[in-house]
Amino acid sequence: MDMVFRALAIYLFLVVVFKVAGRRALLQMTSFDLILLLIISEATQQALLGQDFSVTGAMITITTLIVADILFGLMKKYFAPVENILDGTPVILVEDGVPLADKLRKVDVSCDDILVSARQNNGITDLHKIKYAILERNGHISIIPYENQEAS
């Protein structure tokens, strides 16, 4: 039973850490972030299993983590407030070609991040051609360009 409690504690801790880190952590992964993720995974593995390196211990830990993930998924599906707390809500970053500075600061996204997404997904190179840029729950930036007749 100790293994189940350790797995749940680590799972909840990581949910909180990645919530605090924000969606920006999901938006761009640098080589530093990859190294950090590998170190976190190793530390997590040691904390989850403790001194028990048995196959049974690993199976119990994995099962606990998957069940916890499924339960959180069900909670998010049936209780909107839980989804908003865990995943946040979409944030409008650019409206009618104008960056919303307070929201950009709050979610730690730069205009360059928005332009990267606009270039890659829409071929847009100018903020003024963007009707809306939205930071989605998953950390991606959605770009909604002006319609051809609206762009000036």
Backbone bond lengths (Angstrom), bond angles and torsions (degrees), N, CA, C in turn:
res aa  C-N    CA-C-N  psi(-1)  N-CA   C-N-CA  omega(-1)  CA-C   N-CA-C  phi
1 M - - - 1.445 - - 1.529 111.24 -
2 D 1.310 116.11 -29.05 1.457 121.39 177.96 1.531 110.51 -57.94
3 M 1.324 116.80 -39.79 1.459 121.59 -179.50 1.530 111.44 -63.89
4 V 1.305 116.69 -39.08 1.467 121.36 179.53 1.525 109.54 -64.53
5 F 1.326 117.20 -45.32 1.462 120.41 179.94 1.527 111.39 -65.56
6 R 1.334 117.18 -39.64 1.463 120.02 177.07 1.518 110.73 -62.77
7 A 1.333 116.80 -43.85 1.466 121.15 -179.62 1.526 110.38 -62.27
8 L 1.325 117.27 -44.63 1.464 120.39 179.10 1.530 111.35 -64.75
9 A 1.321 116.72 -41.18 1.466 120.43 179.74 1.526 110.78 -63.11
10 I 1.315 117.50 -45.25 1.462 121.07 179.63 1.527 110.42 -65.79
11 Y 1.327 117.02 -41.94 1.464 121.22 179.03 1.528 110.33 -58.82
12 L 1.335 116.56 -49.94 1.462 120.84 -179.79 1.527 111.47 -63.67
13 F 1.317 116.18 -40.08 1.468 120.45 177.87 1.526 110.49 -60.62
14 L 1.333 117.53 -46.00 1.469 120.71 -179.63 1.525 111.57 -66.50
15 V 1.325 117.73 -36.16 1.470 120.43 176.15 1.526 109.29 -59.83
16 V 1.323 116.78 -45.95 1.461 121.06 -179.16 1.528 110.26 -66.06
17 V 1.329 117.88 -45.11 1.467 121.17 -178.95 1.520 111.03 -59.87
18 F 1.343 117.06 -45.85 1.459 118.94 -178.47 1.525 111.47 -73.86
19 K 1.322 118.17 -24.48 1.463 120.80 173.75 1.524 109.20 -69.06
20 V 1.338 116.52 -43.85 1.463 121.03 178.70 1.528 110.31 -66.42
21 A 1.331 117.25 -39.40 1.460 121.07 179.91 1.519 110.69 -63.33
22 G 1.314 116.63 -28.23 1.454 120.73 175.07 1.516 113.30 87.81
23 R 1.325 113.25 171.63 1.466 119.86 -177.87 1.506 112.07 -70.91
24 R 1.318 117.03 -20.39 1.459 119.92 179.57 1.514 110.03 -59.41
25 A 1.329 117.13 -32.92 1.465 120.67 178.16 1.524 110.63 -62.07
26 L 1.316 116.64 -31.16 1.456 120.24 178.03 1.518 111.65 -82.89
27 L 1.324 116.19 -25.25 1.456 121.24 -174.43 1.520 112.51 -66.16
28 Q 1.314 117.03 -48.24 1.454 120.60 -177.19 1.515 108.94 -132.88
29 M 1.311 116.12 129.99 1.452 119.59 177.18 1.529 108.41 -115.36
30 T 1.315 115.38 116.49 1.458 120.74 178.03 1.528 108.93 -93.71
31 S 1.321 116.84 175.96 1.462 119.66 177.61 1.533 110.19 -63.02
32 F 1.333 117.79 -34.92 1.462 121.28 176.02 1.524 110.44 -61.21
33 D 1.334 116.16 -42.69 1.462 120.40 179.98 1.524 111.32 -63.63
34 L 1.323 116.49 -38.65 1.464 120.41 178.49 1.532 110.30 -64.26
35 I 1.328 116.64 -44.45 1.466 120.41 178.24 1.529 109.95 -61.75
36 L 1.319 116.32 -43.83 1.460 121.09 178.40 1.524 110.96 -61.03
37 L 1.316 117.15 -42.60 1.457 121.38 178.88 1.527 111.36 -62.76
38 L 1.316 117.28 -40.09 1.467 120.63 177.67 1.532 111.32 -64.72
39 I 1.324 116.33 -41.43 1.465 120.14 178.74 1.522 110.45 -65.95
40 I 1.335 116.29 -42.32 1.469 120.37 178.02 1.521 110.13 -60.84
41 S 1.336 116.68 -42.43 1.465 119.07 -178.49 1.529 111.36 -65.03
42 E 1.313 116.84 -37.97 1.474 119.91 178.47 1.529 110.64 -67.62
43 A 1.325 116.51 -44.02 1.470 120.02 178.79 1.524 110.38 -64.94
44 T 1.308 116.12 -38.80 1.457 120.68 179.03 1.527 110.39 -64.14
45 Q 1.316 116.47 -43.15 1.466 120.77 179.96 1.525 110.31 -60.02
46 Q 1.323 117.00 -43.64 1.459 120.18 179.70 1.522 110.97 -65.70
47 A 1.333 116.67 -40.27 1.463 119.83 -179.94 1.525 111.21 -68.93
48 L 1.323 116.72 -35.96 1.460 120.09 -178.97 1.521 112.44 -69.26
49 L 1.306 116.02 -43.63 1.464 119.47 -173.72 1.523 113.81 -93.58
50 G 1.328 117.32 -21.71 1.460 119.70 -178.06 1.510 110.29 58.46
51 Q 1.309 116.62 -126.14 1.468 121.22 179.77 1.526 112.36 -93.21
52 D 1.311 117.62 -3.40 1.465 122.21 -177.00 1.524 109.58 -92.10
53 F 1.317 116.38 104.08 1.458 121.05 179.66 1.524 111.31 -105.97
54 S 1.324 116.29 24.22 1.462 120.39 -178.16 1.522 110.89 -78.71
55 V 1.308 116.51 160.19 1.451 121.99 176.06 1.529 109.83 -63.84
56 T 1.314 116.25 -39.57 1.460 120.90 179.04 1.525 110.63 -61.64
57 G 1.317 116.41 -44.56 1.463 120.68 178.46 1.518 111.60 -60.91
58 A 1.322 116.67 -43.37 1.465 120.25 178.17 1.525 110.78 -63.64
59 M 1.331 116.55 -41.04 1.467 120.25 -179.77 1.530 111.24 -65.15
60 I 1.311 117.38 -40.23 1.467 121.00 178.22 1.532 109.77 -64.08
61 T 1.323 116.09 -44.46 1.463 120.67 -179.73 1.523 110.98 -62.75
62 I 1.319 117.27 -47.24 1.462 121.53 -179.69 1.527 110.40 -62.21
63 T 1.320 116.38 -44.27 1.466 120.43 179.22 1.522 110.78 -61.25
64 T 1.323 117.19 -43.06 1.460 121.37 178.98 1.523 111.06 -60.94
65 L 1.328 116.80 -44.96 1.464 120.63 -179.60 1.529 111.58 -64.44
66 I 1.320 117.02 -41.14 1.464 120.60 179.98 1.529 110.41 -67.49
67 V 1.332 117.05 -42.98 1.470 120.32 177.99 1.531 110.11 -62.20
68 A 1.322 117.31 -42.80 1.467 120.53 178.29 1.527 110.35 -61.62
69 D 1.323 116.81 -42.55 1.457 121.03 179.14 1.530 111.30 -63.75
70 I 1.320 116.42 -42.26 1.470 120.79 177.96 1.524 110.16 -63.28
71 L 1.329 117.32 -43.45 1.465 120.74 179.57 1.531 111.52 -63.31
72 F 1.332 116.83 -42.48 1.462 119.21 176.43 1.526 110.28 -63.54
73 G 1.324 117.43 -39.90 1.463 121.02 177.50 1.518 111.95 -60.69
74 L 1.339 116.66 -43.20 1.466 120.71 178.19 1.526 111.06 -66.50
75 M 1.319 116.82 -40.83 1.460 120.04 177.95 1.526 110.72 -61.34
76 K 1.338 116.35 -42.44 1.466 120.05 179.26 1.525 111.06 -66.10
77 K 1.325 116.07 -34.78 1.470 120.37 -178.19 1.527 111.61 -68.55
78 Y 1.318 117.39 -40.42 1.457 120.88 -173.12 1.529 114.52 -100.06
79 F 1.320 117.97 -13.81 1.457 121.39 -179.27 1.527 109.25 -129.39
80 A 1.325 116.40 99.09 1.471 121.45 -176.96 1.527 113.17 -54.78
81 P 1.336 119.28 -40.20 1.463 118.17 179.56 1.537 112.75 -59.41
82 V 1.326 116.90 -35.40 1.466 119.99 178.81 1.523 109.80 -65.17
83 E 1.332 116.58 -42.66 1.468 120.47 178.67 1.525 110.63 -62.00
84 N 1.329 116.98 -42.74 1.463 120.12 179.69 1.519 111.82 -65.32
85 I 1.332 117.07 -36.83 1.464 120.54 179.17 1.525 110.53 -68.88
86 L 1.321 117.06 -45.51 1.464 120.49 -175.67 1.525 113.27 -77.85
87 D 1.333 116.54 -43.45 1.466 120.00 -174.02 1.516 113.35 -104.19
88 G 1.313 117.29 -11.70 1.456 120.20 -176.23 1.519 110.70 76.96
89 T 1.319 115.19 -173.76 1.456 121.03 178.48 1.528 107.85 -121.91
90 P 1.320 117.07 157.17 1.470 118.45 175.84 1.529 110.32 -59.66
91 V 1.333 115.84 145.44 1.465 120.97 -177.82 1.525 108.70 -123.68
92 I 1.334 116.60 125.45 1.462 120.71 176.35 1.522 107.91 -77.52
93 L 1.341 115.58 123.01 1.458 121.67 -177.29 1.523 112.77 -102.54
94 V 1.338 115.45 -32.05 1.466 121.27 178.13 1.522 106.79 -131.78
95 E 1.326 115.47 132.75 1.456 120.34 177.59 1.522 108.39 -131.54
96 D 1.324 115.65 122.80 1.465 122.34 -178.47 1.526 111.94 53.36
97 G 1.333 115.52 43.49 1.461 121.53 175.73 1.516 115.12 78.55
98 V 1.337 117.21 1.93 1.467 121.12 -177.36 1.528 109.49 -111.04
99 P 1.345 116.59 121.26 1.469 118.83 176.96 1.531 110.65 -67.17
100 L 1.318 116.61 137.99 1.464 122.12 178.28 1.532 107.91 -94.80
101 A 1.317 115.51 94.63 1.466 122.69 -169.67 1.522 113.37 -56.19
102 D 1.334 117.32 -42.28 1.465 119.18 -177.75 1.529 111.06 -63.98
103 K 1.317 117.01 -39.63 1.465 120.22 179.53 1.529 111.21 -72.65
104 L 1.329 117.06 -36.49 1.467 120.43 176.47 1.529 110.38 -60.57
105 R 1.324 116.28 -44.29 1.470 120.60 178.21 1.523 111.16 -63.77
106 K 1.317 115.49 -44.05 1.465 120.45 -176.14 1.526 112.05 -59.87
107 V 1.334 117.08 -40.15 1.468 120.35 -177.81 1.530 112.37 -99.30
108 D 1.341 116.62 3.19 1.465 123.05 176.70 1.530 112.03 57.50
109 V 1.323 115.68 50.04 1.463 122.62 176.28 1.520 107.18 -120.56
110 S 1.327 116.60 140.05 1.457 120.79 179.57 1.527 110.24 -101.94
111 C 1.323 114.86 165.55 1.472 119.68 174.99 1.525 110.08 -62.14
112 D 1.318 117.51 -32.90 1.466 120.85 177.14 1.526 111.06 -61.76
113 D 1.335 117.38 -40.08 1.468 120.74 176.99 1.528 110.50 -60.11
114 I 1.318 115.88 -41.53 1.464 120.88 179.85 1.524 109.95 -65.78
115 L 1.325 116.42 -44.23 1.464 119.97 -179.50 1.530 112.45 -65.86
116 V 1.335 117.10 -33.77 1.475 119.67 175.52 1.521 109.24 -60.50
117 S 1.319 116.71 -48.10 1.462 120.58 179.21 1.528 110.70 -63.23
118 A 1.328 117.15 -41.23 1.471 121.13 -179.50 1.531 110.84 -64.04
119 R 1.329 117.40 -42.37 1.470 120.43 178.74 1.518 111.28 -66.39
120 Q 1.332 116.61 -46.35 1.461 120.54 -175.45 1.519 112.63 -67.92
121 N 1.319 117.64 -37.62 1.459 120.15 -172.62 1.525 114.60 -101.06
122 N 1.333 117.05 -23.84 1.456 119.15 -174.10 1.533 113.79 -131.68
123 G 1.312 117.14 -5.29 1.462 119.55 -177.62 1.516 113.05 69.88
124 I 1.313 117.57 22.29 1.464 122.51 -178.80 1.526 108.96 -94.93
125 T 1.339 116.08 133.29 1.465 119.87 -178.45 1.527 112.92 -117.47
126 D 1.324 117.28 3.58 1.463 121.24 -176.13 1.530 109.42 -133.57
127 L 1.321 116.58 129.14 1.468 120.93 179.57 1.524 112.55 -57.20
128 H 1.318 117.19 -32.63 1.464 120.90 -177.19 1.525 113.05 -68.04
129 K 1.320 117.18 -11.97 1.464 121.21 177.70 1.534 111.50 -93.33
130 I 1.317 115.31 3.19 1.468 120.71 -178.87 1.525 108.67 -102.38
131 K 1.323 116.31 120.90 1.473 120.01 175.91 1.531 108.87 -74.42
132 Y 1.347 116.25 -50.05 1.464 121.50 176.26 1.518 109.88 -139.73
133 A 1.322 115.92 141.36 1.461 123.03 166.51 1.518 105.24 -122.00
134 I 1.326 116.15 126.12 1.460 120.79 -173.27 1.521 109.69 -125.78
135 L 1.323 115.96 126.43 1.462 120.97 172.67 1.518 106.93 -81.90
136 E 1.326 116.12 114.01 1.457 121.62 -176.09 1.523 110.48 -80.87
137 R 1.312 115.93 169.23 1.470 121.74 179.28 1.520 112.13 -59.20
138 N 1.330 116.91 -31.45 1.466 120.76 -176.20 1.520 112.85 -85.42
139 G 1.333 118.16 1.19 1.457 121.41 177.71 1.516 114.29 95.51
140 H 1.322 118.44 -7.05 1.457 121.44 177.74 1.526 110.06 -83.85
141 I 1.318 115.49 154.43 1.453 120.70 177.88 1.526 108.23 -104.81
142 S 1.331 115.98 120.19 1.461 121.52 175.76 1.517 108.50 -91.09
143 I 1.307 115.90 136.10 1.456 121.85 179.62 1.518 108.59 -113.59
144 I 1.321 115.92 126.31 1.462 121.12 174.67 1.525 106.42 -115.06
145 P 1.341 116.29 106.51 1.471 119.17 -178.45 1.529 111.09 -78.21
146 Y 1.311 115.15 162.93 1.460 120.00 171.08 1.522 108.20 -64.40
147 E 1.322 115.43 151.33 1.467 119.53 171.52 1.512 106.83 -69.08
148 N 1.309 117.39 155.39 1.479 121.15 -176.99 1.513 112.85 -54.08
149 Q 1.334 117.41 -40.45 1.471 119.35 -177.77 1.521 111.94 -73.81
150 E 1.355 118.36 -19.68 1.465 119.96 -178.71 1.518 111.87 -87.80
151 A 1.319 117.06 -27.42 1.471 120.04 -175.08 1.517 109.87 -66.66
152 S 1.326 114.88 138.16 1.463 117.22 178.48 1.504 110.62 -138.57
